[in-house]
């Protein structure tokens, strides 16, 4: 099911009903602080390919992410963040039949005993998140939850294939540019949690989120659709 910004607004209103009641008994306040913030994050990703029936087409592989972000404080409990990121997504040991003709001699020749392929996607991504603080009463440690939507552009995709040969049992590694086999646009729903730690002149931010792929990124006609799902752990600073 597609998640739209209307969905985000409705979920936010539900969250606000809970937080209003809780924060009425809490002394956490943003009064006297700047409504606009900015910062940067860096972290690790773990990605895999699945389809809409939750069929897994790969194992999770590790990648990296780096981003710059800005925030606007709506009130004591909510702020909106906008983010621009470079994300390196790696899917390990994919089902080769989702983007390749596995009857090709490159994969099925009699002299090949085993063939494994990893995919590395290079993405530029924008994201909008609605963040809500949890009512702890601590001004120096502020846990939060967030939801959002991201729109990514896949500008490069590489396939790294390892083949083991029957005669000498030697493995070779080949790298292919397979960008044309992936659609350029990738859309995802974001759900996560995090915390802001006050360091007087800046804040340390820690975020853990999961991005649920909403669209088919397979550009090979007649082959099974799949999306990219990603778990991210990010650490950054906010001013």
C-alpha positions as CSV (number, residue, x, y, z in Angstrom):
1,X,0.0,0.0,0.0
2,X,1.3,3.4,-1.0
3,X,2.1,5.8,1.9
4,X,1.3,9.4,1.0
5,X,1.8,12.7,2.8
6,X,-1.9,12.6,3.7
7,X,-1.2,9.4,5.5
8,X,1.6,11.1,7.4
9,X,-0.6,14.0,8.4
10,X,-3.3,11.6,9.8
11,X,-0.7,9.6,11.7
12,X,0.7,12.8,13.1
13,X,-2.6,13.9,14.4
14,X,-3.0,10.5,16.2
15,X,0.5,10.9,17.6
16,X,-0.3,14.4,18.8
17,X,-3.3,13.2,20.8
18,X,-1.0,10.8,22.7
19,X,1.8,13.3,23.2
20,X,-0.5,16.2,24.2
21,X,-1.8,14.2,27.2
22,X,1.7,13.0,28.2
23,X,3.6,16.3,27.7
24,X,1.1,18.1,29.8
25,X,2.8,16.4,32.8
26,X,6.3,16.9,31.5
27,X,8.7,19.9,31.8
28,X,10.4,19.4,28.4
29,X,10.1,22.6,26.4
30,X,11.8,24.1,23.4
31,X,11.0,27.7,24.6
32,X,13.9,29.9,24.1
33,X,15.6,27.6,21.6
34,X,16.0,28.2,17.8
35,X,13.2,26.7,15.7
36,X,15.7,26.0,12.8
37,X,18.5,23.5,13.1
38,X,20.9,21.8,10.8
39,X,23.5,19.0,10.9
40,X,25.1,15.9,9.3
41,X,25.0,12.2,9.8
42,X,27.0,9.1,8.8
43,X,26.1,5.5,9.3
44,X,25.7,1.9,8.1
45,X,23.0,0.3,6.0
46,X,21.7,-3.2,5.6
47,X,19.7,-3.9,2.5
48,X,17.9,-6.7,0.7
49,X,15.5,-7.2,-2.2
50,X,11.9,-8.5,-1.6
51,X,8.7,-8.4,-3.6
52,X,5.2,-7.5,-2.6
53,X,4.4,-11.0,-1.4
54,X,7.4,-10.8,1.0
55,X,9.4,-13.2,-1.2
56,X,13.1,-12.6,-0.4
57,X,15.3,-12.3,-3.5
58,X,18.6,-11.7,-1.7
59,X,20.4,-11.7,1.7
60,X,21.0,-8.5,3.6
61,X,24.3,-6.8,2.7
62,X,26.2,-3.9,4.5
63,X,26.6,-0.5,3.0
64,X,27.1,3.1,4.1
65,X,25.1,6.4,4.2
66,X,26.1,10.0,4.6
67,X,23.6,12.9,4.8
68,X,23.0,16.6,5.6
69,X,19.7,17.7,7.2
70,X,17.8,20.6,8.3
71,X,15.0,20.8,11.0
72,X,12.1,23.1,11.9
73,X,10.6,22.9,15.4
74,X,6.8,23.0,15.1
75,X,6.1,23.0,18.9
76,X,7.4,21.4,22.1
77,X,6.7,17.9,20.9
78,X,7.1,17.9,17.0
79,X,9.7,18.9,14.5
80,X,10.0,18.3,10.8
81,X,13.3,17.3,9.2
82,X,14.4,17.4,5.6
83,X,17.4,15.3,4.5
84,X,19.7,14.9,1.5
85,X,21.7,11.7,1.4
86,X,24.1,9.5,-0.5
87,X,23.3,5.9,0.2
88,X,25.3,2.8,-0.8
89,X,23.0,-0.2,-0.7
90,X,24.3,-3.7,-1.1
91,X,22.2,-6.9,-1.6
92,X,24.1,-10.1,-1.2
93,X,23.7,-13.4,-3.0
94,X,20.7,-12.3,-5.0
95,X,18.5,-14.6,-6.9
96,X,20.2,-14.1,-10.3
97,X,17.0,-14.9,-12.2
98,X,15.4,-11.6,-11.2
99,X,17.6,-9.5,-13.5
100,X,19.7,-12.0,-15.6
101,X,19.0,-14.7,-18.1
102,X,20.4,-17.6,-16.0
103,X,20.4,-19.9,-19.1
104,X,23.3,-17.8,-20.4
105,X,26.7,-19.6,-20.5
106,X,27.9,-16.9,-18.1
107,X,25.8,-18.6,-15.4
108,X,25.0,-22.1,-16.6
109,X,28.0,-23.4,-18.5
110,X,29.0,-27.0,-17.5
111,X,32.5,-25.8,-16.4
112,X,31.0,-23.5,-13.8
113,X,30.2,-25.3,-10.5
114,X,28.9,-22.2,-8.6
115,X,27.9,-18.6,-9.3
116,X,27.0,-15.9,-6.8
117,X,26.1,-12.3,-7.5
118,X,26.0,-9.2,-5.2
119,X,24.3,-6.0,-6.3
120,X,25.5,-2.5,-5.1
121,X,23.1,0.4,-5.7
122,X,24.3,4.0,-5.5
123,X,21.5,6.4,-4.5
124,X,20.9,10.1,-4.0
125,X,17.9,10.4,-1.8
126,X,15.7,13.1,-0.3
127,X,13.6,12.4,2.8
128,X,10.9,14.3,4.8
129,X,10.3,13.1,8.4
130,X,7.9,14.0,11.1
131,X,9.6,13.6,14.6
132,X,7.8,13.3,17.9
133,X,9.6,13.5,21.3
134,X,8.8,11.0,24.0
135,X,7.8,12.6,27.3
136,X,10.8,11.8,29.6
137,X,11.2,15.2,31.3
138,X,14.9,15.2,30.6
139,X,16.1,18.2,28.6
140,X,19.6,16.7,28.0
141,X,18.4,13.3,26.6
142,X,15.4,13.4,24.3
143,X,14.2,10.1,22.8
144,X,11.9,10.4,19.8
145,X,10.1,8.4,17.1
146,X,9.5,9.4,13.5
147,X,7.8,8.5,10.3
148,X,8.5,9.8,6.8
149,X,8.8,9.3,3.1
150,X,11.9,9.2,1.0
151,X,12.4,9.6,-2.8
152,X,15.6,8.3,-4.2
153,X,17.5,8.4,-7.5
154,X,19.5,5.3,-8.5
155,X,22.3,6.7,-10.5
156,X,24.5,3.6,-10.7
157,X,24.2,-0.1,-10.1
158,X,27.0,-2.7,-10.2
159,X,26.8,-6.5,-10.2
160,X,29.7,-8.3,-8.7
161,X,29.7,-12.0,-9.7
162,X,31.9,-14.7,-8.3
163,X,32.2,-17.9,-10.4
164,X,33.8,-21.1,-9.2
165,X,35.1,-23.4,-12.0
166,X,34.8,-27.2,-12.0
167,X,38.3,-28.2,-13.2
168,X,40.5,-26.2,-10.8
169,X,38.0,-25.0,-8.2
170,X,39.3,-21.5,-8.7
171,X,37.0,-18.6,-8.1
172,X,37.0,-15.5,-10.3
173,X,35.2,-12.2,-9.7
174,X,33.7,-10.0,-12.4
175,X,32.1,-6.6,-12.1
176,X,29.4,-5.4,-14.4
177,X,27.6,-2.1,-14.8
178,X,23.9,-3.0,-14.6
179,X,22.4,0.5,-14.1
180,X,20.0,0.0,-17.1
181,X,18.4,-3.0,-15.3
182,X,17.1,-0.9,-12.5
183,X,14.5,1.9,-12.5
184,X,15.9,5.3,-11.7
185,X,13.3,6.2,-9.0
186,X,13.0,4.5,-5.6
187,X,10.3,5.4,-3.1
188,X,10.1,4.3,0.5
189,X,8.1,4.7,3.7
190,X,10.3,5.4,6.8
191,X,9.6,4.3,10.3
192,X,12.2,4.7,13.1
193,X,13.3,5.9,16.5
194,X,16.2,8.0,17.8
195,X,17.5,10.3,20.5
196,X,19.0,13.8,20.7
197,X,21.7,14.2,23.4
198,X,22.4,17.8,24.5
199,X,26.1,18.8,24.5
200,X,25.5,22.5,25.3
201,X,26.7,24.0,22.0
202,X,25.4,21.1,19.8
203,X,23.5,17.9,20.0
204,X,24.5,14.3,19.2
205,X,21.8,12.5,17.2
206,X,21.3,8.8,17.0
207,X,18.8,7.3,14.6
208,X,17.6,3.8,13.8
209,X,15.1,3.4,10.9
210,X,13.7,1.0,8.4
211,X,12.8,2.0,4.9
212,X,10.1,-0.1,3.3
213,X,10.4,0.0,-0.5
214,X,7.1,1.1,-2.1
215,X,7.8,0.6,-5.8
216,X,9.2,-1.9,-8.2
217,X,12.9,-1.1,-9.1
218,X,13.3,-3.9,-11.6
219,X,13.6,-2.5,-15.0
220,X,13.9,-5.8,-16.9
221,X,10.7,-6.5,-18.7
222,X,8.9,-9.8,-18.0
223,X,11.0,-10.4,-14.8
224,X,9.7,-10.5,-11.2
225,X,9.1,-7.1,-9.5
226,X,11.0,-6.3,-6.3
227,X,11.8,-3.4,-4.0
228,X,14.8,-2.5,-1.9
229,X,14.3,-2.5,1.9
230,X,16.9,-0.9,4.1
231,X,17.8,-0.8,7.8
232,X,19.9,2.2,8.8
233,X,21.9,3.1,11.9
234,X,23.0,6.8,11.8
235,X,25.0,9.0,14.2
236,X,25.4,12.7,13.7
237,X,25.6,16.2,15.1
238,X,23.0,18.9,15.1
239,X,23.4,22.7,15.6
